[in-house]
Every structure is written in structure tokens, then in C-alpha cells.
């Protein structure tokens, strides 16, 4: 969000895309680590962190695309 006028702008979609892609990669890592019998602390944090980043990124993308 731009600090100068406190409104969502189109350039905020890039930050949202970054969060969205990191979240998607974390989820893929968690699934692959679970399938390969890795210890829970390795994939457990990614399993929590991934969806949170995915939601933050998706929200930023949607709000910035709907901005005027």
C-alpha cells in the first residue's frame, strides 16, 4: 500500500505477486517434504507459512487490480 495517499495502487500487485509465489512454493515444498518422510519441523512451518503468504498475496493482487 502506498504510504502517501493510503490507497491501493497497481504497483502493489507486484508485491502481492511476490507473496503469492513464495506461498505457493512453500506449499509445494511442504507437500514434497511430507511425501519423502522428512521430519515434521521441516515441512510443518512451510505448511503454516505457505497459506498465510498465499492469502496475503492474493488479497494484495485483488485489491490493487480493483483500484482506480
C-alpha positions in Angstrom: 0.0 0.0 0.0 1.3 3.4 -0.9 2.1 5.4 2.3 1.5 8.8 0.7 -2.2 8.5 0.0 -3.2 5.3 1.8 -4.9 3.7 -1.2 -4.1 0.6 -3.1 -2.3 1.2 -6.4 -1.5 -1.0 -9.4 2.2 -1.3 -8.4 1.1 -3.0 -5.2 0.2 -6.1 -7.3 4.0 -6.8 -7.7 4.4 -7.1 -4.0 1.3 -9.3 -3.9 2.7 -11.5 -6.7 5.9 -11.9 -4.7 4.0 -13.1 -1.6 1.7 -15.3 -3.7 4.6 -17.0 -5.4 6.5 -17.5 -2.1 3.4 -19.0 -0.5 2.8 -21.4 -3.5 6.4 -22.5 -3.4 6.2 -23.1 0.4 3.1 -25.3 -0.1 4.8 -27.3 -2.8 7.8 -27.8 -0.6 5.7 -28.9 2.3 3.8 -31.4 0.2 7.0 -32.8 -1.3 8.7 -33.0 2.1 5.8 -34.8 3.6 5.8 -37.4 0.8 9.5 -38.0 1.3 9.2 -38.6 5.1 11.1 -35.6 6.2 10.9 -34.5 9.8 7.8 -32.6 10.8 9.6 -29.4 11.8 10.9 -29.0 8.2 7.5 -29.2 6.5 5.3 -28.0 9.3 6.4 -24.4 9.3 6.1 -24.3 5.5 2.6 -25.8 5.8 1.6 -22.9 8.1 3.6 -20.1 6.4 2.6 -21.0 2.8 -1.2 -20.5 3.0 -0.7 -17.3 5.0 1.6 -15.8 2.3 -0.8 -17.1 -0.4 -3.7 -15.2 1.3 -1.7 -12.0 1.8 -0.5 -12.1 -1.8 -3.9 -12.9 -3.2 -5.5 -10.1 -1.2 -2.9 -7.5 -2.4 -3.3 -8.6 -6.1 -7.1 -8.4 -6.0 -7.2 -5.1 -4.2 -4.6 -3.5 -6.4 -6.3 -4.7 -9.6 -9.6 -3.3 -8.4 -8.0 0.0 -7.6 -8.9 3.0 -9.7 
